[in-house]
């Protein structure tokens, strides 16, 4: 749990951000609000964590990767990519032709997904000779992209060279490691 104290005066409420992993592989992120009362802490409220700062970081990471791929700046792509995201496979002529046509990239939506742990699904409106909406998955804990340039099943308007995009095979292992359940990657 991460404690986030609001205010400086004694007696004011504070929040604890809590992530919990449930079976079968369902991660939850919640905010618990406490108020000190008579030498103890009283739970006032439990709500879903909106992950506002994490969403902003994910938006920035995706925009950086889109423009870095267009510019062939693979060092920048690697900075925002998870350890085993297959960046080398992103360098094919077919994909380079796709990147070269990008003229702008605006994030059209960011939503929480529970897929091998909590991930942020970032949909980018990429403009070029035609508009496309590639999807990205970002690990909110690290801010790193774990899946890039793919098409979600509900994203029927995306036109990318390969709808499967690029995926880090260790997504689940990263979540398990965060909870101390494995020593993998």
N, C-alpha and C positions, 0 to 999 in steps of 0.2 A: 504494500500500500504506500502511496505517495501522499504525504500530508501537505496540505496547502493552506496555511493559516491566513485568514482574512482579518485585516485590521491589526492594530498594535495594542489595543487596550485589553486588559484581562476581562474575561466574561463574555467575549464575543465568540460567535460560532466559527467553526472551521470545517473544512472539507477533507475527505480522504478519497482519493481515486483508487479503486480496487479493480483488479482484473482477476477473474477466476476461471478455471478450466473444468468443465463438467464432462462426464461421459454421456453419449459417445461424441467426443471431440467437439465440444461446443464451448467457445470462450465468450465470456460476458465482461463488459466494462461498465462499472457503475460508480456513481458518486454518492458517498455517504456524508450527510451533513450532521454535525454534532454541535451541541451547545453545552458549555460547562455550567453545572448547576449543583450547588451544595457539595462541592468537592468531588463530584463525579461528572461523567459525560453522558448526556442524554441524546439518543439518536432522534433527530427531528424529521429527516427525509432521506429516502433512497430513490435515485433516479438514474436513468441511462446516461452514460457519459457521451456528450455530443462530439468529443474529440476535436474541438474547433482548431486548436493550434496544430494538431497532427494533420488535419485536412488542409490547412494552409501550407504546411511543409510538403505534403504530397503533391499539391498543385504546383508548387515551385519545382519540385524534383522532376515531375513529368514534363513541364515546359522546358527545363534545362536539357533533358534527354532528347526531346524532339529536335530542338535546335542544334544540339551537339551532334546528333546523327546526321542531320542535314549538312553540317560543316565538316563531317569526318573527324570530329574531335573525340576520339574513342577514349582518351584519358578522362574527359569530362563524363562520358557515358559510364565508365567504370566507377567513377566516384559516387554516382547515384544508383548503381546496380547492386543487387545482392551478390554475395560471394560466388554463387554458381549460376547466375543468369548467363546464358550462353551468348555473350556479346560478340564473340568471333563469328557466330552464325548470322549476325545482323549485317555482315559486310558483303553479302552476295550482290551481284549486278542488278538482280531483280529488285531487291530492297533499296539499293543505292539509287535506282531510278525513281522509286517511290519517294524517298527522302528529298531528292533534288527538286521535286515539284512543290514542296511545302513552301508556302509564302507567309503563313501565320499559324499560330497555335493558341487557342483559347480553351481553357477547361470549361466544359459545358455542365458537368455535374461531378460531384464527389459523394459517394454513399458508403456506409458501413456494410461490409459483407462478412459473414461468418463462413469462411472457407479455409480449412486447415488453420484455424485461429482467426482472430479479427484482422481483416484486411480492408483497405480502402480501395473501392473501385473508382477509378478516375477515368472519365470519358473526355477526350480532347477533340475539339472541333478543329481539324487540320485543313487548312485551305491551300489549294494549289490550282491545278487545271480543273479539279473537281473537288468538292468537299467530302471529307471522310471523317468518321468518328471512331478512331482506334481507342481501344480500352487498355488500361494499365491497372495492375494490382500493386499497391504499396503497403509494406509492413509499417503500421503506425508507430510501432515501438522503435524501429531503427530509422524510419524515413526512407528506406531503400526500396527500389522497384524490384518485385519478385516475379512479375509477369509483364511483358511489354508487347505493344502493337498486336493485340489479339482482338478477336470479335466475340463478345459475350453472346450467348444464344438469343437474348432479347434485343440485341443491337443489329437489326437486319439491314441498316443503312450503311454499314461499314464496308468499304472496299479496300482491302489490303492484300498484298501479294500472297500471303498465307494466313487464313483466318485463325490458325492456332498460335501464331506469333511465337514468342520466346518465353520459356518458363524455367525458373530455377527448380530443379527436382527436389530440393530440400526444404520447401516451404513449411511442411508439417514439422520437420525436425527443429526448425528455428523456434517455433512455438513451444514444443516440448522442452527444449533447452531452457527457455525463459522461466518455465515452471519447475526446473530442476528434475525433469523426468528422463533426461537422456544427456549424454555428453557429446552427441553428434554435433556437426558444424557449429 
